Amino acid sequence: MYSEIKFFKNYFTKISDNFFILDNDDSYSVNFGKQWRDHRDIQIDSINKFSLSYDYLNKMLFSNIEILKNKEILEIGSGAGRFTEHLCQYADKCVSVDLSSSVFYNISKNKKNVVIIKSDFTKLISNKKFDIVFCRGVLQHTPDPIQSILKLHEFVKEDGYVFFDIYKLPKIGYLHPKYILWRPLIKTFVKYENFEKFLRKRIKILLKIKRIIRKIFFNSKFISDCFLPIWDYKNYYNLSDYNLEKWAILDTLDGIYAKYDYPQRNNKIINILQNNSIEIINNDKNIIIFQTKLKKN
Ligand SMILES: C[S@@+](CC[C@H](N)C(=O)[O-])C[C@H]1O[C@@H](n2cnc3c(N)ncnc32)[C@H](O)[C@@H]1O
């Protein structure tokens, strides 16, 4: 059954009153779908009894989480819903969009004020605008991050805000071994499923080796990352050894198997925003987070 949603001009396949599909195909996000299907719970605060996702959300909102209160929010690239569960606590309505089949596993998909849409967000045609557009961990994984950033701003009201981040380009740019060595090597020769099996089996020893390398090289994250592309959050997040292993598996898969990965430099994003009549309200250049709004004509 085809259906409209007041926020967009597109026609969607209606699965239920709060679940709509524009793209049946996962397209380039197919590995994200697998990732969130098999590792959904790892970053969900309510399941793990921690507040890491809440704290990160608050950081993304420049410590002003109250800004979400009673708002209509568009969340782009929601994954398993680590942020959806908090956005919908505050929001009047939270519309969460993801291209991958992660939408079927979103932890908050049955919440009354949540609407889930399976769609490439760049295909959505704006109709009624949102108070807040939120997009975290997504833009570098789209084919054209700059166009994606501009697209986010099509969905926001004149007096609303867009909050987004984009991963930082390493100092040596795409010469980082992650890009010229590890990713092409692993992606070409090892299927996602096999690499996941390998990680599940060997993660303890891989983390051990990584930490030894790091110690030898004066605690340099950069050098240890060059030797071994395993994501390690020890001393970064306060997680048990068990959870550190789970996060390492999830984020290593995320880091290696994303089809597109175009991290950016902060200054470049500032220039793009300034050249497109977008006002920067807040910017954290260390993790490249922005709060922006449309410039009034
Ligand atoms: C690294 S995950 C981040 C998920 C979540 N925001 C988080 O921070 O945990 C990136 C997500 O963006 C989604 N994504 C990528 N391109 C997209 C697009 N064009 N439209 C909608 N979702 C997209 C992927 O399917 C994936 O679930």
The ligand as an SDF file (V2000), in Angstrom:
LIG
                    3D

 27 29  0  0  0  0  0  0  0  0999 V2000
   28.3420    4.1230   11.0850 C   0  0  0  0  0  0  0  0  0  0  0  0
   26.6050    3.9050   11.0310 S   0  0  0  0  0  0  0  0  0  0  0  0
   26.0950    5.1040   12.2570 C   0  0  0  0  0  0  0  0  0  0  0  0
   24.7980    4.7160   12.9300 C   0  0  0  0  0  0  0  0  0  0  0  0
   24.3960    5.6080   14.1130 C   0  0  0  0  0  0  0  0  0  0  0  0
   24.0750    6.9630   13.6810 N   0  0  0  0  0  0  0  0  0  0  0  0
   25.5060    5.6260   15.1120 C   0  0  0  0  0  0  0  0  0  0  0  0
   26.1550    6.6550   15.2570 O   0  0  0  0  0  0  0  0  0  0  0  0
   25.7270    4.5810   15.7560 O   0  0  0  0  0  0  0  0  0  0  0  0
   26.1260    4.7050    9.5180 C   0  0  0  0  0  0  0  0  0  0  0  0
   24.6800    4.4680    9.1710 C   0  0  0  0  0  0  0  0  0  0  0  0
   24.3230    5.3470    8.1050 O   0  0  0  0  0  0  0  0  0  0  0  0
   23.4760    4.6450    7.2220 C   0  0  0  0  0  0  0  0  0  0  0  0
   23.5240    5.3170    5.9060 N   0  0  0  0  0  0  0  0  0  0  0  0
   24.5740    5.4410    5.0720 C   0  0  0  0  0  0  0  0  0  0  0  0
   24.2100    6.1300    3.9640 N   0  0  0  0  0  0  0  0  0  0  0  0
   22.9060    6.4480    4.1280 C   0  0  0  0  0  0  0  0  0  0  0  0
   21.9670    7.1460    3.3220 C   0  0  0  0  0  0  0  0  0  0  0  0
   22.3080    7.6790    2.1420 N   0  0  0  0  0  0  0  0  0  0  0  0
   20.7040    7.2880    3.7670 N   0  0  0  0  0  0  0  0  0  0  0  0
   20.3480    6.7680    4.9620 C   0  0  0  0  0  0  0  0  0  0  0  0
   21.1870    6.0880    5.7610 N   0  0  0  0  0  0  0  0  0  0  0  0
   22.4610    5.9350    5.3610 C   0  0  0  0  0  0  0  0  0  0  0  0
   24.0440    3.2420    7.2330 C   0  0  0  0  0  0  0  0  0  0  0  0
   23.1200    2.2990    6.7620 O   0  0  0  0  0  0  0  0  0  0  0  0
   24.4060    3.0440    8.6900 C   0  0  0  0  0  0  0  0  0  0  0  0
   23.3830    2.4580    9.4360 O   0  0  0  0  0  0  0  0  0  0  0  0
  1  2  1  0
  2  3  1  0
  2 10  1  0
  3  4  1  0
  4  5  1  0
  5  6  1  0
  5  7  1  0
  7  8  2  0
  7  9  1  0
 10 11  1  0
 11 12  1  0
 11 26  1  0
 12 13  1  0
 13 14  1  0
 13 24  1  0
 14 15  1  0
 14 23  1  0
 15 16  2  0
 16 17  1  0
 17 18  1  0
 17 23  2  0
 18 19  1  0
 18 20  2  0
 20 21  1  0
 21 22  2  0
 22 23  1  0
 24 25  1  0
 24 26  1  0
 26 27  1  0
M  CHG  2   2   1   9  -1
M  END
$$$$
